[in-house]
Structures are given as C-alpha cells and as structure tokens.
Amino acid sequence: MATLLLVSALLVGVFGSLAAIPIPYHAFCSSLWLFQMPCTEISTALVKQIEAFSPMIGCDKCHYQLVSATPVTLKANHTSPDGLQAENITFTLNPTTMASGCRVSGQSISLSFTSLLDDGLNYCNLYNLLSSSGLTSAPGFIEMTNEWACLGGKQETVALCRLQDKRVQELSVEIRGT
C-alpha cells in the first residue's frame, strides 16, 4: 500500500510538473548571427531590405512590413500573398566587445494555429531578409540555429530557403531595376 501511494505521488509530481512547462502553440524560429561590423550597419541593411520587400513599394510576393525600428530592436510583419498566414518578426541587435562586432538574435513566430510544423517558413522569413540584404556575405558572418530552435524545420529547410531566396533576390533586382 505504501508503495502504491509512493508511485501515485511520483506520477502526480511528474505530470504536475509537466503542466508548468510552456507548450508553444505556434510555429516559430529563433536564430543567432554574429557579424564583424557595427550594429548600426546591420540595422540599416535590414530596414532597407524590409522596406524593399513591402507590398506598398511594389513587391507583390514579398509582403514584409516594418512595424518599428530602434537602435536595438527591429520589428516587422510578414504575410503570405493569400493573406492566410502571418508571422511576427523581431531582430535584436547587441554590440560585441570583440572586433566592433554585432550579435543579432532573430525570431519569427507564426500567428496562426494551423500547425506547429511550418516546413521552415519562419526560418526562411529570417534568412531571406539577411541574404537579400547581403548580410550573409558580410565580414565575420556566423549563423547559429538548429531544428530545435526552429520548430518544424528540417535538414532540407536551408536548401529550400536558399532556392526560395534566389527567386526572391531575382524579384528584388526586378523591383530595383524598375
């Protein structure tokens, strides 16, 4: 009887503690990048790219909209062309002490409850902005993320984003050329 009581107490403790762990209800991606350049240059490049990908400028397929920009935080929204999916994007920029660099953390969170597994959509939101702005070729660029930090991401996601990014860059060149 004492053993049964002990096992019951352990099970209640384990399952009760699981209730305290926050469970994400939206697909998300968190990533970290390091650069050997000042945060102001990175912020300027990201703001310009978000504005270039605005439907108000003529980019019908991009659908990024700048919400706010401070020296430390950039906030933007992304919507799918059909308007069925929407994501909040946040970049936080912090200077590093070594080489006048910058540590940038980025997060994209889906607003819909459709699926926790987004096939890399949130990662691509972040990567497309960095790549199209030229920051993935910037001095000292290092990316740190994995499929646990980008819920729903897969190994193929990076390749898929790069293919999608190539199409977005071609579109960006068309927009700038007109």
N, C-alpha and C positions, 0 to 999 in steps of 0.2 A: 504494500500500500504506500509506503514511504517512497519507494522507487517510482511508482506511478505518479505520485504527487510531484516529485522532483523533475521527472520528464515533462510533465504538463507545465510546470513553471518555466523550464528551459524553452519549451516550444512557444509559450506566450511571450517570453522575453525576446526570443529571436524574431518572431513575426511582428511583435510590437515595435521592435527597433527598426524593422524594415519600413514601417509606416512613416518614420521620421526622415527617411532618405527621399529627397525631392526627385520626382519622376518627370522627365521632360515630356511635354505634350505636343511639342512642335519639333520639326526637323531643325537642325542648327549646324553651324560650323564655327569653330574658333581656331584661329591660326596666329602664329607669331613670326615676324620677319625682323631681321637685323640688316642695317644699312651703314655704310661708312660715309654718310653725308648728313647734313643738318636736317632736323625735323621740319624746318620751315620749307625746305625744298621739296620734301616728300609730301607735305600737306598741300602745297601749291599744285604739284603734279596731280594729286588725287582729286582735288577740287576741280581743276581744269577738265580732267577726264570725266568726272561725274556730270559736269555741265555739258560736255561734248556729247554724252550719251543720253541727253534729255530729249524726250519727245517734243518739247517746245522748240528745240533747236532744229528739229527735222529728223531725228533718229527714231524712226517708227518702230524698229525692232529692239532697241536698247532699253528704254523705259527705266532709266535711273533718274532720281530727283534728289537734289541736295536739300536737306532739311535744315541743318545748321553746321557752322564751321567756327571753331575756336582754335587757338594755337595748340591745344592738347587733344581735342576731340572733333571728329567729323561724323556727322550722321546723315544717312541717305536712305531712301526707299527704292525698292525695285519691284516692278510689277511685270507679269507676263503680258505679251501682246493681247491676249484674250481677256486679261483682267481677272482671271480666276485664281492666280497665285500672287502673293505679295510677301515681301521679305523686308525686315528692318536690318540695315547695315550700319555698323559702328566701327570706326577706326580710332584707336587711342595711341597717341604718339608721345614717347618719353625719350629725352636725350640720354645717351650713354656717356660715360666718362672717358671711354677709350676711343681715340681717333675721331672725336667730334661726331660720333655716330648717332643713330636713332633706332630705338626699339619700337616697333609698331605691332600692336595687337589688333586683330580684326575679328569681327563676329557678324555673322549673318543668321537671322532667325526667321523661319517661315511663320507666317501669321495664321495659316490655315491648319486645321486638324486632320487634313486628308491622310497624311502618312508621316510616320517618323522617319521612314527611309525615303530620302528625296533623290536618290541616284546622283548625288553630288551637286545638286542645284545650288546650294548655299556656298559650297567651296568655289564653284565656278563664278558666282557673283563677286567674290573677293578677288579671285585670280584674274578674272577678265579686266577689272579695274587696274590692278597692279601691272599686268602685262601690257595692256593697251596704252598705259601712260609711260611705258618704257622702264618702269622701276625694277622689273625682273632682270634687267641688264645693268642695273646701277652698281656702282662700286660696293663691294662687300655684301651683296645680297645673299642672305641665307634664309631659307624657309623652314619652319618647324611646325609640322602638323602630322596627324595620322588619322586613321579611320575612327578612332575612339573620340578624337576631338571634333571630328566632322561626322556626326551621326548619320548613317545612311551612305557614307562614302564607301567606295570600293577601290581596289588597286587600279582599275581601269579609269577611274574618275579623272586622274591627272591627264592621261592621254586624251580622254574625251573633252576635257576643258581646253586643252591646247588646240585641238581640232576646232572646237567651237570658237576659241579665241582668235584663231587665224581668220575665220569668217567675220568675226566682229571687227578685227583690225582692218580687213578689206573694206568693210562697210564704213569704218571711221575715216579711211582715206577718201572714199567716195564723198562723204559728208564734207570733209575739209576742202576737197577739190571743187565743190560747187559754190 
